[in-house]
Amino acid sequence: MEAVRVAGEALSFASEARRGDPEIALQALQQNHASLAHAASQLRSDADFGLKSVGADFRAMEMLSEELRADRGFALSALALGARAVRFLADELRRDNDIQVWAFAHDDRALEGLGLEAEQEAEVSKEATALRWAMNLVQKHPSSRNMICRAMASHPACLWYASEHLRLSEEMVECWKRTRMFGSVT
């Protein structure tokens, strides 16, 4: 463990059991994100470990399993922790407008290196600005039905930040469906 703490690359010389230890792999990640390539494959396929890794260093996404990098639910959770990880997602997700908006709403630098045309980047930026406003409103009032409905009128993805009780309520789900069906009002 001490060797990994000093030099993350030491993970490549560790036993299979140690390469499968999440604590040791996260220590290695803190030294060098590329050291995760030497972590056990089952660890690099574990969503909880993946979220901790991306939260520690967005570049860790590159070393996670193809399955995780192609999983939309995982991607949304991970991008909320390290939005610049968008560049390491599977091609289909990386090109997905909703994923790009979500990432850009969390970090203005998220779209760097994606090769978007100026017009497309401007559209993503405009929608991300609406989402950012809505997210901030919901984060300030996560248990207020009125505020959440108001925020969802701007961008329905802000429901992600509502309290679990409201996020899962039938009323909010119906409100979300209506806003998704008719688009945002901004």
Secondary structure, DSSP 8 states (H G I E B T S, - for coil): -HHHHH-GGGGGGS-HHHHT-HHHHHHHHHH-GGGGGGS-HHHHT-HHHHHHHHHH-GGGGGGS-HHHHT-HHHHHHHHHH-GGGGGGS-HHHHT-HHHHHHHHHH-TTTTTTS---HHHHHHHHHHHHHHHHHHHHHHH-TT-HHHHHHHHHH-GGGGGGS-HHHHTSHHHHHHHHHHHHH----
